[in-house]
Amino acid sequence: MTKTVEAIYENGVFKPISPLYNITEHKKVSLIIKDYHAEKFDILSLASTVYDGLSPKDIEDIEKLAFDRSHFSRD
C-alpha cells in the first residue's frame, strides 16, 4: 500500500496531521521527505533562468506578446 501523509516534525518525531488508518503500532514504513519551503526557492531559481539563451530581440518579442492585452477580451 502506498499513501501520502502530511506530517509535522517535532521533537525528533514525525507527527501526522490527520489520523492514520490501517497502520498498526510499531509497523515499519518508509518515509519520503518533501520540504515545501525548499521547493519554493527551487522554483524561484528556475524562474530566474527563463530568458537564458535568448537574444535581446527574442526577449523583446516574448514580452511584447505577454503584455499585449488586446486579445484578452471580446469587447
N, CA, C and O atoms as a Tripos MOL2 file, in Angstrom:
@<TRIPOS>MOLECULE
protein
  300   299    75     0     0
PROTEIN
NO_CHARGES

@<TRIPOS>ATOM
      1 N           0.8440   -1.1720    0.0000 N.3       1 MET1
      2 CA          0.0000    0.0000    0.0000 C.3       1 MET1
      3 C           0.8940    1.2420    0.0000 C.2       1 MET1
      4 O           1.8770    1.3110    0.7380 O.2       1 MET1
      5 N           0.5460    2.2040   -0.8230 N.am      2 THR2
      6 CA          1.2370    3.4920   -0.8390 C.3       2 THR2
      7 C           0.2310    4.5710   -0.4880 C.2       2 THR2
      8 O          -0.8680    4.6110   -1.0400 O.2       2 THR2
      9 N           0.6130    5.4450    0.4330 N.am      3 LYS3
     10 CA         -0.2690    6.5170    0.8740 C.3       3 LYS3
     11 C           0.5840    7.7410    1.1780 C.2       3 LYS3
     12 O           1.6540    7.6210    1.7740 O.2       3 LYS3
     13 N           0.1210    8.9020    0.7750 N.am      4 THR4
     14 CA          0.8030   10.1520    1.0970 C.3       4 THR4
     15 C           0.1670   10.7360    2.3500 C.2       4 THR4
     16 O          -1.0510   10.8950    2.4240 O.2       4 THR4
     17 N           0.9990   11.0500    3.3280 N.am      5 VAL5
     18 CA          0.5270   11.5860    4.5980 C.3       5 VAL5
     19 C           1.3350   12.8350    4.9190 C.2       5 VAL5
     20 O           2.5660   12.7990    4.9060 O.2       5 VAL5
     21 N           0.6500   13.9440    5.2100 N.am      6 GLU6
     22 CA          1.3470   15.1460    5.6360 C.3       6 GLU6
     23 C           1.6370   15.0380    7.1270 C.2       6 GLU6
     24 O           0.8140   14.5470    7.8990 O.2       6 GLU6
     25 N           2.8160   15.5020    7.5200 N.am      7 ALA7
     26 CA          3.2160   15.4160    8.9230 C.3       7 ALA7
     27 C           4.0270   16.6410    9.3020 C.2       7 ALA7
     28 O           4.5330   17.3720    8.4510 O.2       7 ALA7
     29 N           4.1310   16.8370   10.5950 N.am      8 ILE8
     30 CA          4.9660   17.9000   11.1520 C.3       8 ILE8
     31 C           6.0680   17.2260   11.9540 C.2       8 ILE8
     32 O           5.8190   16.2630   12.6790 O.2       8 ILE8
     33 N           7.2770   17.7320   11.8230 N.am      9 TYR9
     34 CA          8.4190   17.1900   12.5580 C.3       9 TYR9
     35 C           8.5920   17.9850   13.8360 C.2       9 TYR9
     36 O           8.8870   19.1790   13.7930 O.2       9 TYR9
     37 N           8.4100   17.3260   14.9790 N.am     10 GLU10
     38 CA          8.5400   17.9740   16.2880 C.3      10 GLU10
     39 C           9.2780   17.0610   17.2510 C.2      10 GLU10
     40 O           8.9730   15.8730   17.3590 O.2      10 GLU10
     41 N          10.2440   17.6240   17.9430 N.am     11 ASN11
     42 CA         10.9740   16.8760   18.9790 C.3      11 ASN11
     43 C          11.5180   15.5360   18.4780 C.2      11 ASN11
     44 O          11.4750   14.5340   19.1930 O.2      11 ASN11
     45 N          12.0270   15.5270   17.2500 N.am     12 GLY12
     46 CA         12.6360   14.3250   16.7070 C.3      12 GLY12
     47 C          11.6590   13.2760   16.2100 C.2      12 GLY12
     48 O          12.0560   12.1450   15.9280 O.2      12 GLY12
     49 N          10.3730   13.6390   16.0980 N.am     13 VAL13
     50 CA          9.3500   12.6710   15.6960 C.3      13 VAL13
     51 C           8.4600   13.2880   14.6200 C.2      13 VAL13
     52 O           8.1040   14.4630   14.7030 O.2      13 VAL13
     53 N           8.0990   12.4890   13.6040 N.am     14 PHE14
     54 CA          7.1320   12.9340   12.6060 C.3      14 PHE14
     55 C           5.7330   12.6850   13.1540 C.2      14 PHE14
     56 O           5.3960   11.5640   13.5320 O.2      14 PHE14
     57 N           4.9180   13.7450   13.1940 N.am     15 LYS15
     58 CA          3.5620   13.6300   13.7160 C.3      15 LYS15
     59 C           2.5830   13.8750   12.5640 C.2      15 LYS15
     60 O           2.5470   14.9710   12.0030 O.2      15 LYS15
     61 N           1.7860   12.8510   12.2090 N.am     16 PRO16
     62 CA          0.8200   13.0140   11.1130 C.3      16 PRO16
     63 C          -0.1910   14.1130   11.4270 C.2      16 PRO16
     64 O          -0.6080   14.2800   12.5720 O.2      16 PRO16
     65 N          -0.5710   14.8450   10.4090 N.am     17 ILE17
     66 CA         -1.5540   15.9090   10.5770 C.3      17 ILE17
     67 C          -2.9610   15.3180   10.6980 C.2      17 ILE17
     68 O          -3.7870   15.8370   11.4480 O.2      17 ILE17
     69 N          -3.2320   14.2480    9.9730 N.am     18 SER18
     70 CA         -4.5370   13.5910   10.0480 C.3      18 SER18
     71 C          -4.3530   12.1520   10.5400 C.2      18 SER18
     72 O          -3.2480   11.6130   10.4730 O.2      18 SER18
     73 N          -5.4270   11.5290   11.0310 N.am     19 PRO19
     74 CA         -5.3050   10.1620   11.5520 C.3      19 PRO19
     75 C          -4.8460    9.1670   10.4870 C.2      19 PRO19
     76 O          -5.1770    9.3030    9.3100 O.2      19 PRO19
     77 N          -4.0880    8.1780   10.9150 N.am     20 LEU20
     78 CA         -3.6300    7.1180   10.0180 C.3      20 LEU20
     79 C          -4.5060    5.8840   10.2200 C.2      20 LEU20
     80 O          -4.7110    5.4370   11.3490 O.2      20 LEU20
     81 N          -5.0070    5.3530    9.1450 N.am     21 TYR21
     82 CA         -5.8190    4.1470    9.2140 C.3      21 TYR21
     83 C          -5.0460    3.0020    8.5770 C.2      21 TYR21
     84 O          -4.2520    3.2290    7.6650 O.2      21 TYR21
     85 N          -5.2610    1.8060    9.0300 N.am     22 ASN22
     86 CA         -4.6250    0.5920    8.5030 C.3      22 ASN22
     87 C          -3.1280    0.5280    8.7710 C.2      22 ASN22
     88 O          -2.4240   -0.2380    8.1130 O.2      22 ASN22
     89 N          -2.6280    1.3040    9.7090 N.am     23 ILE23
     90 CA         -1.2240    1.2110   10.0960 C.3      23 ILE23
     91 C          -1.2030    0.8910   11.5930 C.2      23 ILE23
     92 O          -1.6590    1.6830   12.4180 O.2      23 ILE23
     93 N          -0.6740   -0.2640   11.9180 N.am     24 THR24
     94 CA         -0.6590   -0.7010   13.3090 C.3      24 THR24
     95 C           0.5680   -0.1520   14.0300 C.2      24 THR24
     96 O           1.5410    0.2680   13.4020 O.2      24 THR24
     97 N           0.5030   -0.1630   15.3500 N.am     25 GLU25
     98 CA          1.6270    0.2700   16.1750 C.3      25 GLU25
     99 C           2.8740   -0.5360   15.8390 C.2      25 GLU25
    100 O           2.7940   -1.7450   15.6220 O.2      25 GLU25
    101 N           4.0130    0.1220   15.7970 N.am     26 HIS26
    102 CA          5.3300   -0.4740   15.5790 C.3      26 HIS26
    103 C           5.5050   -1.0520   14.1700 C.2      26 HIS26
    104 O           6.4620   -1.7840   13.9180 O.2      26 HIS26
    105 N           4.5980   -0.7300   13.2630 N.am     27 LYS27
    106 CA          4.7400   -1.1950   11.8790 C.3      27 LYS27
    107 C           5.8360   -0.3810   11.2040 C.2      27 LYS27
    108 O           5.8710    0.8440   11.3250 O.2      27 LYS27
    109 N           6.7160   -1.0540   10.5020 N.am     28 LYS28
    110 CA          7.8110   -0.3890    9.8020 C.3      28 LYS28
    111 C           7.2870    0.1520    8.4730 C.2      28 LYS28
    112 O           6.6540   -0.5760    7.7080 O.2      28 LYS28
    113 N           7.5520    1.4350    8.1980 N.am     29 VAL29
    114 CA          7.1470    2.0890    6.9490 C.3      29 VAL29
    115 C           8.3330    2.8720    6.3980 C.2      29 VAL29
    116 O           9.3180    3.0840    7.1050 O.2      29 VAL29
    117 N           8.2480    3.2940    5.1660 N.am     30 SER30
    118 CA          9.2680    4.1580    4.5510 C.3      30 SER30
    119 C           8.6760    5.5490    4.3950 C.2      30 SER30
    120 O           7.5040    5.7010    4.0490 O.2      30 SER30
    121 N           9.4920    6.5590    4.6510 N.am     31 LEU31
    122 CA          9.0600    7.9420    4.5030 C.3      31 LEU31
    123 C           9.8580    8.6140    3.3950 C.2      31 LEU31
    124 O          11.0630    8.3950    3.2680 O.2      31 LEU31
    125 N           9.1890    9.4230    2.6010 N.am     32 ILE32
    126 CA          9.8510   10.2810    1.6230 C.3      32 ILE32
    127 C           9.6190   11.7020    2.1030 C.2      32 ILE32
    128 O           8.4730   12.1290    2.2450 O.2      32 ILE32
    129 N          10.6860   12.4340    2.3540 N.am     33 ILE33
    130 CA         10.5950   13.7830    2.8990 C.3      33 ILE33
    131 C          10.5610   14.7970    1.7570 C.2      33 ILE33
    132 O          11.4620   14.8270    0.9180 O.2      33 ILE33
    133 N           9.5220   15.6230    1.7300 N.am     34 LYS34
    134 CA          9.3900   16.6800    0.7310 C.3      34 LYS34
    135 C           9.3360   18.0000    1.4850 C.2      34 LYS34
    136 O           8.3590   18.2770    2.1810 O.2      34 LYS34
    137 N          10.3660   18.8080    1.3550 N.am     35 ASP35
    138 CA         10.4660   20.0770    2.0620 C.3      35 ASP35
    139 C           9.8150   21.1630    1.2080 C.2      35 ASP35
    140 O          10.4140   21.6380    0.2430 O.2      35 ASP35
    141 N           8.5900   21.5560    1.5600 N.am     36 TYR36
    142 CA          7.8580   22.5440    0.7680 C.3      36 TYR36
    143 C           8.5570   23.8990    0.7460 C.2      36 TYR36
    144 O           8.5230   24.5940   -0.2690 O.2      36 TYR36
    145 N           9.1820   24.2760    1.8410 N.am     37 HIS37
    146 CA          9.8730   25.5640    1.9070 C.3      37 HIS37
    147 C          11.0350   25.5890    0.9080 C.2      37 HIS37
    148 O          11.1950   26.5660    0.1760 O.2      37 HIS37
    149 N          11.8320   24.5450    0.8690 N.am     38 ALA38
    150 CA         12.9690   24.4880   -0.0620 C.3      38 ALA38
    151 C          12.4820   24.4630   -1.4970 C.2      38 ALA38
    152 O          13.1320   25.0300   -2.3750 O.2      38 ALA38
    153 N          11.3550   23.8190   -1.7560 N.am     39 GLU39
    154 CA         10.8190   23.7280   -3.1140 C.3      39 GLU39
    155 C          10.4650   25.1080   -3.6620 C.2      39 GLU39
    156 O          10.6460   25.3570   -4.8540 O.2      39 GLU39
    157 N           9.9620   26.0120   -2.8120 N.am     40 LYS40
    158 CA          9.6330   27.3620   -3.2600 C.3      40 LYS40
    159 C          10.8760   28.0710   -3.7810 C.2      40 LYS40
    160 O          10.8110   28.7660   -4.7940 O.2      40 LYS40
    161 N          12.0000   27.9050   -3.1040 N.am     41 PHE41
    162 CA         13.2200   28.5490   -3.5480 C.3      41 PHE41
    163 C          13.7370   27.9200   -4.8310 C.2      41 PHE41
    164 O          14.3260   28.6180   -5.6560 O.2      41 PHE41
    165 N          13.5360   26.6280   -5.0240 N.am     42 ASP42
    166 CA         13.9210   25.9710   -6.2700 C.3      42 ASP42
    167 C          13.1430   26.5560   -7.4390 C.2      42 ASP42
    168 O          13.7050   26.7770   -8.5120 O.2      42 ASP42
    169 N          11.8660   26.8060   -7.2400 N.am     43 ILE43
    170 CA         11.0310   27.3770   -8.2920 C.3      43 ILE43
    171 C          11.4940   28.7930   -8.6290 C.2      43 ILE43
    172 O          11.5370   29.1670   -9.8010 O.2      43 ILE43
    173 N          11.8380   29.5780   -7.6170 N.am     44 LEU44
    174 CA         12.3190   30.9360   -7.8690 C.3      44 LEU44
    175 C          13.6290   30.9280   -8.6420 C.2      44 LEU44
    176 O          13.8190   31.7420   -9.5470 O.2      44 LEU44
    177 N          14.5320   30.0210   -8.2970 N.am     45 SER45
    178 CA         15.8020   29.9820   -9.0190 C.3      45 SER45
    179 C          15.5810   29.5120  -10.4590 C.2      45 SER45
    180 O          16.2730   29.9630  -11.3710 O.2      45 SER45
    181 N          14.6250   28.6150  -10.6630 N.am     46 LEU46
    182 CA         14.3020   28.1700  -12.0140 C.3      46 LEU46
    183 C          13.6890   29.3150  -12.8220 C.2      46 LEU46
    184 O          14.0210   29.4990  -13.9930 O.2      46 LEU46
    185 N          12.8020   30.0760  -12.2010 N.am     47 ALA47
    186 CA         12.1640   31.2000  -12.8890 C.3      47 ALA47
    187 C          13.1840   32.2500  -13.3110 C.2      47 ALA47
    188 O          13.0050   32.9110  -14.3340 O.2      47 ALA47
    189 N          14.2460   32.4080  -12.5380 N.am     48 SER48
    190 CA         15.2530   33.4170  -12.8780 C.3      48 SER48
    191 C          16.0360   33.0540  -14.1340 C.2      48 SER48
    192 O          16.7640   33.8910  -14.6680 O.2      48 SER48
    193 N          15.8990   31.8230  -14.6120 N.am     49 THR49
    194 CA         16.6220   31.3870  -15.8060 C.3      49 THR49
    195 C          15.7310   31.3500  -17.0480 C.2      49 THR49
    196 O          16.1430   30.8370  -18.0890 O.2      49 THR49
    197 N          14.5130   31.8890  -16.9480 N.am     50 VAL50
    198 CA         13.5430   31.7650  -18.0350 C.3      50 VAL50
    199 C          14.0550   32.3630  -19.3570 C.2      50 VAL50
    200 O          13.6960   31.8700  -20.4270 O.2      50 VAL50
    201 N          14.8670   33.3890  -19.3040 N.am     51 TYR51
    202 CA         15.3640   34.0170  -20.5260 C.3      51 TYR51
    203 C          16.7670   33.5500  -20.9170 C.2      51 TYR51
    204 O          17.3270   34.0510  -21.8930 O.2      51 TYR51
    205 N          17.3340   32.6210  -20.1910 N.am     52 ASP52
    206 CA         18.6840   32.1440  -20.5180 C.3      52 ASP52
    207 C          18.7520   31.6230  -21.9550 C.2      52 ASP52
    208 O          17.9020   30.8410  -22.3800 O.2      52 ASP52
    209 N          19.7530   32.0560  -22.6830 N.am     53 GLY53
    210 CA         19.9740   31.5820  -24.0500 C.3      53 GLY53
    211 C          19.1920   32.3380  -25.1080 C.2      53 GLY53
    212 O          19.3420   32.0580  -26.2980 O.2      53 GLY53
    213 N          18.3660   33.2820  -24.7050 N.am     54 LEU54
    214 CA         17.5850   34.0500  -25.6760 C.3      54 LEU54
    215 C          18.2790   35.3670  -25.9750 C.2      54 LEU54
    216 O          18.9430   35.9540  -25.1210 O.2      54 LEU54
    217 N          18.1080   35.8100  -27.2000 N.am     55 SER55
    218 CA         18.6900   37.0950  -27.5910 C.3      55 SER55
    219 C          17.8090   38.2190  -27.0650 C.2      55 SER55
    220 O          16.6490   37.9920  -26.7210 O.2      55 SER55
    221 N          18.3570   39.4340  -27.0000 N.am     56 PRO56
    222 CA         17.5260   40.5760  -26.5850 C.3      56 PRO56
    223 C          16.2830   40.7370  -27.4670 C.2      56 PRO56
    224 O          15.2240   41.1250  -26.9750 O.2      56 PRO56
    225 N          16.4040   40.4460  -28.7420 N.am     57 LYS57
    226 CA         15.2640   40.5410  -29.6690 C.3      57 LYS57
    227 C          14.2100   39.4920  -29.3080 C.2      57 LYS57
    228 O          13.0170   39.7940  -29.2930 O.2      57 LYS57
    229 N          14.6470   38.2530  -29.0150 N.am     58 ASP58
    230 CA         13.7090   37.2110  -28.6140 C.3      58 ASP58
    231 C          12.9560   37.6090  -27.3490 C.2      58 ASP58
    232 O          11.7420   37.4270  -27.2580 O.2      58 ASP58
    233 N          13.6760   38.1480  -26.3810 N.am     59 ILE59
    234 CA         13.0720   38.5820  -25.1200 C.3      59 ILE59
    235 C          12.0620   39.6970  -25.3750 C.2      59 ILE59
    236 O          10.9670   39.6930  -24.8130 O.2      59 ILE59
    237 N          12.4280   40.6290  -26.2080 N.am     60 GLU60
    238 CA         11.5340   41.7370  -26.5490 C.3      60 GLU60
    239 C          10.2500   41.2150  -27.1910 C.2      60 GLU60
    240 O           9.1590   41.6650  -26.8430 O.2      60 GLU60
    241 N          10.3700   40.2700  -28.1250 N.am     61 ASP61
    242 CA          9.1980   39.6990  -28.8010 C.3      61 ASP61
    243 C           8.2890   38.9600  -27.8140 C.2      61 ASP61
    244 O           7.0670   39.0930  -27.8690 O.2      61 ASP61
    245 N           8.8870   38.1920  -26.9250 N.am     62 ILE62
    246 CA          8.1070   37.4430  -25.9310 C.3      62 ILE62
    247 C           7.3610   38.3980  -25.0120 C.2      62 ILE62
    248 O           6.1730   38.2110  -24.7490 O.2      62 ILE62
    249 N           8.0540   39.4210  -24.5220 N.am     63 GLU63
    250 CA          7.4230   40.3650  -23.6090 C.3      63 GLU63
    251 C           6.3430   41.1900  -24.3040 C.2      63 GLU63
    252 O           5.3430   41.5490  -23.6830 O.2      63 GLU63
    253 N           6.5330   41.4870  -25.5640 N.am     64 LYS64
    254 CA          5.5200   42.2260  -26.3180 C.3      64 LYS64
    255 C           4.2320   41.4000  -26.3930 C.2      64 LYS64
    256 O           3.1380   41.9310  -26.2010 O.2      64 LYS64
    257 N           4.3660   40.1150  -26.6690 N.am     65 LEU65
    258 CA          3.1920   39.2390  -26.7030 C.3      65 LEU65
    259 C           2.5550   39.0900  -25.3180 C.2      65 LEU65
    260 O           1.3310   39.0890  -25.1900 O.2      65 LEU65
    261 N           3.3750   38.9660  -24.3070 N.am     66 ALA66
    262 CA          2.8620   38.7650  -22.9490 C.3      66 ALA66
    263 C           2.1020   39.9820  -22.4360 C.2      66 ALA66
    264 O           1.1240   39.8350  -21.7030 O.2      66 ALA66
    265 N           2.5340   41.1650  -22.8080 N.am     67 PHE67
    266 CA          1.9070   42.3800  -22.3050 C.3      67 PHE67
    267 C           0.8100   42.9170  -23.2230 C.2      67 PHE67
    268 O           0.1810   43.9250  -22.9010 O.2      67 PHE67
    269 N           0.5710   42.2620  -24.3590 N.am     68 ASP68
    270 CA         -0.4770   42.6830  -25.2910 C.3      68 ASP68
    271 C          -1.8320   42.2310  -24.7540 C.2      68 ASP68
    272 O          -2.1600   41.0460  -24.8110 O.2      68 ASP68
    273 N          -2.6010   43.1510  -24.2440 N.am     69 ARG69
    274 CA         -3.9060   42.8310  -23.6430 C.3      69 ARG69
    275 C          -5.0580   42.9180  -24.6450 C.2      69 ARG69
    276 O          -6.2090   42.7130  -24.2610 O.2      69 ARG69
    277 N          -4.7830   43.2130  -25.9080 N.am     70 SER70
    278 CA         -5.8420   43.4270  -26.8850 C.3      70 SER70
    279 C          -6.6400   42.1640  -27.1880 C.2      70 SER70
    280 O          -7.7560   42.2630  -27.6970 O.2      70 SER70
    281 N          -6.1090   40.9910  -26.8960 N.am     71 HIS71
    282 CA         -6.7970   39.7370  -27.2100 C.3      71 HIS71
    283 C          -7.4020   39.0710  -25.9730 C.2      71 HIS71
    284 O          -7.8800   37.9410  -26.0650 O.2      71 HIS71
    285 N          -7.3930   39.7440  -24.8210 N.am     72 PHE72
    286 CA         -7.9070   39.1430  -23.5930 C.3      72 PHE72
    287 C          -9.4090   39.3310  -23.4120 C.2      72 PHE72
    288 O         -10.0110   38.6790  -22.5590 O.2      72 PHE72
    289 N         -10.0130   40.1970  -24.1870 N.am     73 SER73
    290 CA        -11.4220   40.4930  -24.0270 C.3      73 SER73
    291 C         -12.1170   40.4340  -25.3840 C.2      73 SER73
    292 O         -11.5020   40.7070  -26.4150 O.2      73 SER73
    293 N         -13.3920   40.0810  -25.3800 N.am     74 ARG74
    294 CA        -14.1410   40.0150  -26.6360 C.3      74 ARG74
    295 C         -14.6850   41.3790  -27.0380 C.2      74 ARG74
    296 O         -15.1890   41.5310  -28.1510 O.2      74 ARG74
    297 N         -14.5950   42.3570  -26.1740 N.am     75 ASP75
    298 CA        -15.1260   43.7000  -26.4760 C.3      75 ASP75
    299 C         -14.3470   44.3810  -27.5570 C.2      75 ASP75
    300 O         -14.6620   45.5110  -27.9280 O.2      75 ASP75
@<TRIPOS>BOND
     1     1     2 1
     2     2     3 1
     3     3     4 2
     4     3     5 am
     5     5     6 1
     6     6     7 1
     7     7     8 2
     8     7     9 am
     9     9    10 1
    10    10    11 1
    11    11    12 2
    12    11    13 am
    13    13    14 1
    14    14    15 1
    15    15    16 2
    16    15    17 am
    17    17    18 1
    18    18    19 1
    19    19    20 2
    20    19    21 am
    21    21    22 1
    22    22    23 1
    23    23    24 2
    24    23    25 am
    25    25    26 1
    26    26    27 1
    27    27    28 2
    28    27    29 am
    29    29    30 1
    30    30    31 1
    31    31    32 2
    32    31    33 am
    33    33    34 1
    34    34    35 1
    35    35    36 2
    36    35    37 am
    37    37    38 1
    38    38    39 1
    39    39    40 2
    40    39    41 am
    41    41    42 1
    42    42    43 1
    43    43    44 2
    44    43    45 am
    45    45    46 1
    46    46    47 1
    47    47    48 2
    48    47    49 am
    49    49    50 1
    50    50    51 1
    51    51    52 2
    52    51    53 am
    53    53    54 1
    54    54    55 1
    55    55    56 2
    56    55    57 am
    57    57    58 1
    58    58    59 1
    59    59    60 2
    60    59    61 am
    61    61    62 1
    62    62    63 1
    63    63    64 2
    64    63    65 am
    65    65    66 1
    66    66    67 1
    67    67    68 2
    68    67    69 am
    69    69    70 1
    70    70    71 1
    71    71    72 2
    72    71    73 am
    73    73    74 1
    74    74    75 1
    75    75    76 2
    76    75    77 am
    77    77    78 1
    78    78    79 1
    79    79    80 2
    80    79    81 am
    81    81    82 1
    82    82    83 1
    83    83    84 2
    84    83    85 am
    85    85    86 1
    86    86    87 1
    87    87    88 2
    88    87    89 am
    89    89    90 1
    90    90    91 1
    91    91    92 2
    92    91    93 am
    93    93    94 1
    94    94    95 1
    95    95    96 2
    96    95    97 am
    97    97    98 1
    98    98    99 1
    99    99   100 2
   100    99   101 am
   101   101   102 1
   102   102   103 1
   103   103   104 2
   104   103   105 am
   105   105   106 1
   106   106   107 1
   107   107   108 2
   108   107   109 am
   109   109   110 1
   110   110   111 1
   111   111   112 2
   112   111   113 am
   113   113   114 1
   114   114   115 1
   115   115   116 2
   116   115   117 am
   117   117   118 1
   118   118   119 1
   119   119   120 2
   120   119   121 am
   121   121   122 1
   122   122   123 1
   123   123   124 2
   124   123   125 am
   125   125   126 1
   126   126   127 1
   127   127   128 2
   128   127   129 am
   129   129   130 1
   130   130   131 1
   131   131   132 2
   132   131   133 am
   133   133   134 1
   134   134   135 1
   135   135   136 2
   136   135   137 am
   137   137   138 1
   138   138   139 1
   139   139   140 2
   140   139   141 am
   141   141   142 1
   142   142   143 1
   143   143   144 2
   144   143   145 am
   145   145   146 1
   146   146   147 1
   147   147   148 2
   148   147   149 am
   149   149   150 1
   150   150   151 1
   151   151   152 2
   152   151   153 am
   153   153   154 1
   154   154   155 1
   155   155   156 2
   156   155   157 am
   157   157   158 1
   158   158   159 1
   159   159   160 2
   160   159   161 am
   161   161   162 1
   162   162   163 1
   163   163   164 2
   164   163   165 am
   165   165   166 1
   166   166   167 1
   167   167   168 2
   168   167   169 am
   169   169   170 1
   170   170   171 1
   171   171   172 2
   172   171   173 am
   173   173   174 1
   174   174   175 1
   175   175   176 2
   176   175   177 am
   177   177   178 1
   178   178   179 1
   179   179   180 2
   180   179   181 am
   181   181   182 1
   182   182   183 1
   183   183   184 2
   184   183   185 am
   185   185   186 1
   186   186   187 1
   187   187   188 2
   188   187   189 am
   189   189   190 1
   190   190   191 1
   191   191   192 2
   192   191   193 am
   193   193   194 1
   194   194   195 1
   195   195   196 2
   196   195   197 am
   197   197   198 1
   198   198   199 1
   199   199   200 2
   200   199   201 am
   201   201   202 1
   202   202   203 1
   203   203   204 2
   204   203   205 am
   205   205   206 1
   206   206   207 1
   207   207   208 2
   208   207   209 am
   209   209   210 1
   210   210   211 1
   211   211   212 2
   212   211   213 am
   213   213   214 1
   214   214   215 1
   215   215   216 2
   216   215   217 am
   217   217   218 1
   218   218   219 1
   219   219   220 2
   220   219   221 am
   221   221   222 1
   222   222   223 1
   223   223   224 2
   224   223   225 am
   225   225   226 1
   226   226   227 1
   227   227   228 2
   228   227   229 am
   229   229   230 1
   230   230   231 1
   231   231   232 2
   232   231   233 am
   233   233   234 1
   234   234   235 1
   235   235   236 2
   236   235   237 am
   237   237   238 1
   238   238   239 1
   239   239   240 2
   240   239   241 am
   241   241   242 1
   242   242   243 1
   243   243   244 2
   244   243   245 am
   245   245   246 1
   246   246   247 1
   247   247   248 2
   248   247   249 am
   249   249   250 1
   250   250   251 1
   251   251   252 2
   252   251   253 am
   253   253   254 1
   254   254   255 1
   255   255   256 2
   256   255   257 am
   257   257   258 1
   258   258   259 1
   259   259   260 2
   260   259   261 am
   261   261   262 1
   262   262   263 1
   263   263   264 2
   264   263   265 am
   265   265   266 1
   266   266   267 1
   267   267   268 2
   268   267   269 am
   269   269   270 1
   270   270   271 1
   271   271   272 2
   272   271   273 am
   273   273   274 1
   274   274   275 1
   275   275   276 2
   276   275   277 am
   277   277   278 1
   278   278   279 1
   279   279   280 2
   280   279   281 am
   281   281   282 1
   282   282   283 1
   283   283   284 2
   284   283   285 am
   285   285   286 1
   286   286   287 1
   287   287   288 2
   288   287   289 am
   289   289   290 1
   290   290   291 1
   291   291   292 2
   292   291   293 am
   293   293   294 1
   294   294   295 1
   295   295   296 2
   296   295   297 am
   297   297   298 1
   298   298   299 1
   299   299   300 2
@<TRIPOS>SUBSTRUCTURE
     1 MET1         2 RESIDUE 1 A MET
     2 THR2         6 RESIDUE 1 A THR
     3 LYS3        10 RESIDUE 1 A LYS
     4 THR4        14 RESIDUE 1 A THR
     5 VAL5        18 RESIDUE 1 A VAL
     6 GLU6        22 RESIDUE 1 A GLU
     7 ALA7        26 RESIDUE 1 A ALA
     8 ILE8        30 RESIDUE 1 A ILE
     9 TYR9        34 RESIDUE 1 A TYR
    10 GLU10       38 RESIDUE 1 A GLU
    11 ASN11       42 RESIDUE 1 A ASN
    12 GLY12       46 RESIDUE 1 A GLY
    13 VAL13       50 RESIDUE 1 A VAL
    14 PHE14       54 RESIDUE 1 A PHE
    15 LYS15       58 RESIDUE 1 A LYS
    16 PRO16       62 RESIDUE 1 A PRO
    17 ILE17       66 RESIDUE 1 A ILE
    18 SER18       70 RESIDUE 1 A SER
    19 PRO19       74 RESIDUE 1 A PRO
    20 LEU20       78 RESIDUE 1 A LEU
    21 TYR21       82 RESIDUE 1 A TYR
    22 ASN22       86 RESIDUE 1 A ASN
    23 ILE23       90 RESIDUE 1 A ILE
    24 THR24       94 RESIDUE 1 A THR
    25 GLU25       98 RESIDUE 1 A GLU
    26 HIS26      102 RESIDUE 1 A HIS
    27 LYS27      106 RESIDUE 1 A LYS
    28 LYS28      110 RESIDUE 1 A LYS
    29 VAL29      114 RESIDUE 1 A VAL
    30 SER30      118 RESIDUE 1 A SER
    31 LEU31      122 RESIDUE 1 A LEU
    32 ILE32      126 RESIDUE 1 A ILE
    33 ILE33      130 RESIDUE 1 A ILE
    34 LYS34      134 RESIDUE 1 A LYS
    35 ASP35      138 RESIDUE 1 A ASP
    36 TYR36      142 RESIDUE 1 A TYR
    37 HIS37      146 RESIDUE 1 A HIS
    38 ALA38      150 RESIDUE 1 A ALA
    39 GLU39      154 RESIDUE 1 A GLU
    40 LYS40      158 RESIDUE 1 A LYS
    41 PHE41      162 RESIDUE 1 A PHE
    42 ASP42      166 RESIDUE 1 A ASP
    43 ILE43      170 RESIDUE 1 A ILE
    44 LEU44      174 RESIDUE 1 A LEU
    45 SER45      178 RESIDUE 1 A SER
    46 LEU46      182 RESIDUE 1 A LEU
    47 ALA47      186 RESIDUE 1 A ALA
    48 SER48      190 RESIDUE 1 A SER
    49 THR49      194 RESIDUE 1 A THR
    50 VAL50      198 RESIDUE 1 A VAL
    51 TYR51      202 RESIDUE 1 A TYR
    52 ASP52      206 RESIDUE 1 A ASP
    53 GLY53      210 RESIDUE 1 A GLY
    54 LEU54      214 RESIDUE 1 A LEU
    55 SER55      218 RESIDUE 1 A SER
    56 PRO56      222 RESIDUE 1 A PRO
    57 LYS57      226 RESIDUE 1 A LYS
    58 ASP58      230 RESIDUE 1 A ASP
    59 ILE59      234 RESIDUE 1 A ILE
    60 GLU60      238 RESIDUE 1 A GLU
    61 ASP61      242 RESIDUE 1 A ASP
    62 ILE62      246 RESIDUE 1 A ILE
    63 GLU63      250 RESIDUE 1 A GLU
    64 LYS64      254 RESIDUE 1 A LYS
    65 LEU65      258 RESIDUE 1 A LEU
    66 ALA66      262 RESIDUE 1 A ALA
    67 PHE67      266 RESIDUE 1 A PHE
    68 ASP68      270 RESIDUE 1 A ASP
    69 ARG69      274 RESIDUE 1 A ARG
    70 SER70      278 RESIDUE 1 A SER
    71 HIS71      282 RESIDUE 1 A HIS
    72 PHE72      286 RESIDUE 1 A PHE
    73 SER73      290 RESIDUE 1 A SER
    74 ARG74      294 RESIDUE 1 A ARG
    75 ASP75      298 RESIDUE 1 A ASP
